[in-house]
Every structure is written in C-alpha cells, then in structure tokens.
Amino acid sequence: MKRTFYIAGKELLQIRRDRLAALFTIVVPVVFTLFLGLITGSMGASSRLPLAIADNDHTAASQQLVASLNKQQAIKTQTMTASSIETSVQDQKIAGGLIIPAGYGSSLAGGKPASLTLVRIQTSSGAQSVVETVQSVVVQTNATIIAASSAAEQVSAQTGRTADGSLLQKATGIAQSQVSAPSVTVAMVASNTNASRKITGFEQASSGEMLNFVLFALLTTAIGLVLERRTGLIKRLTAAGVRRSEIFGGKLLAMISIAFLQQLFLVLLGQLAFGVNYFNSPLALVVVIFSTSVLAASMGLLIASLFKSQQAVIATTVISAMLLAVLAGAWFPLDITSVAFSRVAHFLPGAWVIDSLHGIILKSWGITEVLAPMGFVWLWIVLFFGLAVWRFRPE
Amino acid sequence: MRIFSIAWKDFRQTYRNVAGLAMMIIAPVVLATALGAAFGSGDNFSISPVRTVVVNEDKGVAPTGQTGSQKVIYGDRITEVLGSQSVSKLLTVQKGTTAQAARASVNEGNSDVAVIIPAGFSQAVNGRGTAGGQVTIYHDPSLTVGPSIVNSIVASVVQEIDGARAAAATAAQLAVAERVTDQARISEVANKAAQSFVQKAQNQAAVTLNTRSPAAAAVAGRPEPNVASQVLLGMMIFFMFFGAAIPARSILEEHRIGTLSRLFTTPTPRSMVLAGKYVSVFVVVLVQSVILLLIGQLLMGAHWGAIGPVIALVLCGAMVATSLGLVTVSFAKTPGQAGAVGSAIFVFLGLIGGNFFGGQDISGTFDVVRKLTPNGWLLQGWNRVIFGGSWSSMYVPLLVSLAYAVVLFAIATLFFRRRYA
C-alpha cells in the first residue's frame, strides 16, 4: 500500500513540475468557461437581430405593421427592396427579410386574408428568433383586425349603421388599445425559485467544461504510463518487487487526485467568480465530482493500457473527451437535441453527470437525488476499470 | 525536384501514421456525425415531447349581463388546446388535481412543466377582477426548449381569449360612441362581438406569415445544407490545424535526432530543405480537406456549392493551416512543447473562431470576436458558399484569411531563418 502512495506521489510531483500540464488542466478550461459563459449570455441579452423590411404596399395597415415591428426589442429593422432582401439573406448580411406585398392593406380592408413572406435561412439560429418575433407581431395584428371587424359588424347590426371604412377605422383604433393592454397574461416560473429563470450561460458553460476537460487533465499521466512501459521502467519496478496492482493503484490514485483537484478548482471558480450555485448541497457535489474523477481515471487508464504510442493516446483522449462532452450535453443542453440523440446520450455516463450538476445548481438537489444517476455512472466505472485491469501489461 | 522528394517523404510518413490520421480524418468525421445526429436534418427533426401537467382551477363566469345563464369557463379552452391532436407530438399532457400537486410533480422530476390556470381566470377575462389574470407555467429550470414550447402554445390561446375580451370591449365602446345607451343592448353587442371573434379566430387568420429560403437558392434547386455538413466544415478547419502541426513538428523531430543537421551537410541548400518541409505541410492539409469534403459529400449528403469558390476556399484554408502550423513549431524548442502549445493555440482559435458552434450567428459580440481569427473568416466564407452566396460576398473572407496566411508564413520563415539559415 505504501508503494502505491509513493507511485501516486511521484506522478503528482511530475505534474506539478510540468507547466504544459497546467495549461490543459487549468488554463484552457478556465478560458473556455469564461468565453462560453460570456458568449451564451450575450447572445440572448444584448444582440438585436437585423431584419430588413420591404413595404410594397405603403398603406396605413402596412405602416402600422412596420411600426409594431420597430417596437420589438429582439430585432433591429431596416428598409430594403424585395430583391435586395433575397441576396442579403443569402449572403447572411441580415437574419431575415420581411416582404409586405402590394394589396396587403386593401385585402384587410375588404375582409380578405393577406399573407406576408419572411425570407430566412432555415438552419440559422438567428433566423429562428426573428421568425418567432415577427410571428408574435402577426398574432397581435390578427387579434386587432378580428376584434375590430367583429365589433364593427355587431355594432352595425345593432344600430343599423353601415359597416363602412370609417366605422372599421374607429373600431381598429379602440381594438388596438384593448389588445395592447391584455387582462390575462402568462408567466413562466422556475421550480424552486418562484421567479422567471432559465439556465444561464455560466451555469451551462461551467458544468459543461468541467466534464469536457476532465480527461485532458489526465493526459500527462497516461502518456507517462506509455513512456514508462516503452522504456522498460515498469518492468524494472516489477523486477524490484513492486506488485502490478500497486503500480496500477498508484497511477489510478494519481489520476483520481488530479481530476478531483481540477474539478474542485473549477467548482470554486464557478461559485466565486461566475455565481454558479454549486454549494446548494456540498455533500452531493462531492459525490458527483468524486464519481466523475474515478470515471475519468478509469477511462484514462484504459486508454493508456490499450495504446502503445504517445500519439495514439493523445488522439484517442482528444476524440473521447470531445465525444463524451457532446453526448453528455456539455456543449449544449440535451433537451434541444433529437429524441434519439437524447436517449442514446443517457446510456452513457456523461449525461448523468451533467444532469446531476444541473440538479445541484438549479434545483437544489441533495445527496438522495444524485445517488441514482451516480449509481449509473459507477456501472460504467466498473466496466472501464475492469477492462483497464484486464488490458494493463507492465511490458 | 529535391523539394518534392523531401515533401513526398514527409507526406508518406504523415499518412502512414494511424494516430495522426485519427486526428486528421476520424475525429472531425465522428464529431460532425454526432452533432448531425443531435440536431437532425431540419425537416425531420423532433425533440422529446414535453411532459406537461395541467391544473384548471378556473371556476368560470356568467356572460356579461346574463347572470342567470350557464357559466363560461375560459380555462377549459386552454386545457382543450393542450390536449388536442395538433400538439400531441410536442406534449404529453396529464390532468393534475391541485396546483400544489402539479408543482410537486415538476419538483420531483415527474413532469417538465405544470400549467396552472387560476380560479379567477374567467373573471379576469371579463374584467371582473385582476387576481386570477395570470396563467402560470411552472417549469424545470434546467430545460431550455420544452417550457418555451408550452409557453408559446398557452400564450396563443390566452391571446385568443383576450382577443374575445378585446372584441367585446371594442364593441361596447363603439356602441356607446354610436349613441347606444341601453345597457342590455350594449351587453348583447359585446357578447356577440366576443363570439364572432372566437369563430373568426378559429376559422381563418386575417394575416398569415409564410417563411421561405432566399429565391436564388430556390431557383437553383439546391437543398439547404444539413447540420452535419455545417458542423463538418467547422471541424475540418479546426483539425486541419492539427493536421498541419504533425508534419511541421517533423522539423523539430529531425533536428532533435540529428537528421536535419545531416541534411544540411549535403549540397542541398537549407532553404530548399525548409521549402520541402513547407510543401509537405501544405499538401498534407490540402489532401486532408479534400478527403473530408468527399466524405461529407458521399456519406453525409453535403452540398458544398459552386466548384470555383470551393476550390478557392480549400486552397485558402490549406494556406492558413500551413502557416499557423509552421508558426507554432517555429517558436518551440522540442516536438512535445510544439504539440502542447500548438494544441492550446488551436483550441483557443477554434473556440473564438466559432468552429464548435457552426457559422450561423450574424450579430452580437461573438460575431466581432470571431473576426479576429483566420478560421472565423474561413468559416464565414464557407457558410456563404454552402448557402449559395455569390462570389462578391466571398471576396472579403477570402482576402482577409489569405492576409492572415501571408503574415503567419512570414513570421514562421523569419524564425526558421534565424534558427537554421
């Protein structure tokens, strides 16, 4: 057992002296967290998406529509011709272009339906927001038009006055003020907070990058293991009477310690610098980051046991780390992905780690709530660890 | 000729290295496939249904001026729409008993969203009190899309209900303006206007919004690029940096083991030896990008766009990757140092250049930051090409990324000349 600690101590000393190891263990995850947190935060908050409008109608109705669009906070409108809209959307100079056709106003005045065209690139995230914003204005316009026409018709029927343009205009004016001051509303309230709340950029980035870089932190030890095996150092250790299990245990202990310390640092950074509420349940948090550390260490040891060259270890670690992160919802929340992807992701351990971290941060999960997801993670740990032990060769 | 012999030797060495190939080819393809699977192809994409529990505590209200008649329960309209066939693929709806139980269901993770319609909802619709005028969407805060979907469905029904109220109020005010003074007649006209509103709103919208792609793409009959191919572009440019670094590091490796010094003792000029190394790096990444584009086209159904701009971007991308790969090596003393520092630089550039997110964000801070990187400009050029953008829209991204390539190449050459010339 003493020898296990010696080997682990030697690994930790080696890493402490290696400045390049600190780069991927500390510097890069911090930069990623900071950048992603700021970017995802600023995307929703400050950016106004450019929407071009081609008003081919030039009537009071079309001008009213444009005025309603100008009031929207999510978009920044500009005037453009219909043909310029086509090329500007194509070249992604604007997020979308709205074409109001000639005859829009006369159709509505005559009680006929009118249609607007929104030109956009389907897969653009900015365009999705523009479509939603324009749609909300269209819904409000519809409510005003129908309320006004219904009122004008009924008053006309009751009073015998002809339902002409002036009556409809008068009704539209009243309907506009009524629709803009609704008597019933909808409010979103997040569980456990009693306030409107969504996951913030730093809450997603901090927990996500913690998982994303946990495998990178173990690269130095994994590469060291490959080198020691290739240069015969491990064989020499076994010849000196050190047991295989002691060598393996020492490496494992070192990897768990590095991964745990890295995560602890990122948790403290998230809590103190970015306001991510990790300390809702310290005990649950320790269980999650310890389980994640053992998972990463088992994966790291398996990779180091399977491959014989440094380059192969680096390539496999980079690919595995990125895949683990993608399939865990570390880069983006899993609830925005397809049904099949979300299901497959939950067969793998990463998704349960992220679920637990989000549970602690956002839903005040305690130890009882994280036990089941961590139980699933430990099944993978047993699998990875078993394979690593089976494949580990001193020579 | 000797330049090409040196380049050919390094090229073969790189493409015989399985681990190197994994980084250059397998990693971008695997990641693009995974992300493509996450976000589907756009037309067949569906997310998991939102588990919704609905509690309708609305007690209803008698129609205005008709105290004896049957109560109208506006809350029923919300539950009816949430349980309708049209939203059955988006939501799985359960009826809850009390607001408290519905909230508990969300807290315990049994439901994603609870829709709570308060007791005084109908009263509020009719303007007889404001206490019950708010429908609550109580949701799991870790979910991003599901609560928004439920919110938009409920908001549209509430807007319809409020539209009926607005129609009634409008009719009442209009009747007064038309000198109707009898309260019963005003109530009647208001109720009829509200009923008319509901009928009209359900039958046909006055204004509809149609969305479509830009006409140029539609005329050419080009399908819109799928998610996997867009992700592959970001990954291709990112892993081209790693692809360039592998043969570039051979300069340091050969220096370490002495074969570079041995080469310098031959009649081959030093500049020619270095030129051979440069050519090998360029050809390695050029072949890498061609392989990835072919994989995208054949296996992922990608449509890369007009051949001219595609060739220009591939060449430009290879030049940028080559120059960047050489710069990261020119500073380093050992292959290990070059590998670690280079990887950190590439990951950072990939992050701020937008290689991990696709190129589809037009405004905001991110758009400014990404333009500080050569890969950000390359991605912008690629995005314009795959969406059918014109040559004129590509000049700026091409020229800026080319300028980056020239500057980085000059820096690398300066450092190598100092070290080896």
Interface residues (C-beta under 8 A of the other chain):
Chain A: L20 L23 F24 V27 V28 V31 F32 F35 L36 L38 I39 S42 M43 S46 S47 R48 L49 P50 K76 I85 E86 T87 V89 Q90 D91 Q92 K93 I94 A95 L108 P113 A114 S115 L116 T117 L118 V119 R120 I121 Q122 T123 S124 S125 G126 V131 E132 V134 Q135 V138 V139 Q140 T141 N142 A143 T144 I145 I146 A147 A148 S149 S150 A151 A152 E153 Q154 V155 A157 Q158 T159 R161 L167 K170 A171 I174 A175 Q178 V179 P182 S183 V184 T185 V186 A187 M188 V189 A190 S191 N192 T193 R197 K198 I199 F307 S309 Q311 A312 I314 A315 T316 V318 I319 M322 L323 V326 L327 W331 F332 P333 D335 I336 T337 S338 V339 A340 F341 S342 V344 D355 H358 G359 L362 K363
Chain B: N17 V18 A19 G20 A22 M23 I26 A27 V30 L31 A34 L35 A37 A38 F39 G40 G42 F45 S46 I47 S48 Y74 R103 V106 N107 F121 A124 V125 G127 T130 G133 Q134 V135 T136 I137 Y138 H139 D140 P141 S142 L143 T144 V145 G146 P147 N151 S152 V154 A155 S156 V158 Q159 E160 I161 D162 G163 R165 A166 A167 A168 A169 T170 A171 Q173 L174 A175 A177 E178 R179 V180 R185 E188 V189 A190 K192 A193 A194 S196 F197 K200 A201 Q204 A205 A206 V207 T208 L209 N210 T211 R212 S213 P214 A215 A216 A217 E224 P225 N226 V227 Q230 G336 Q337 G339 A340 V341 S343 A344 V347 F348 L351 I352 F356 Q360 D361 I362 S363 G364 T365 F366 V369 Q380 N383 R384 F387 G388 G389 S390 S393
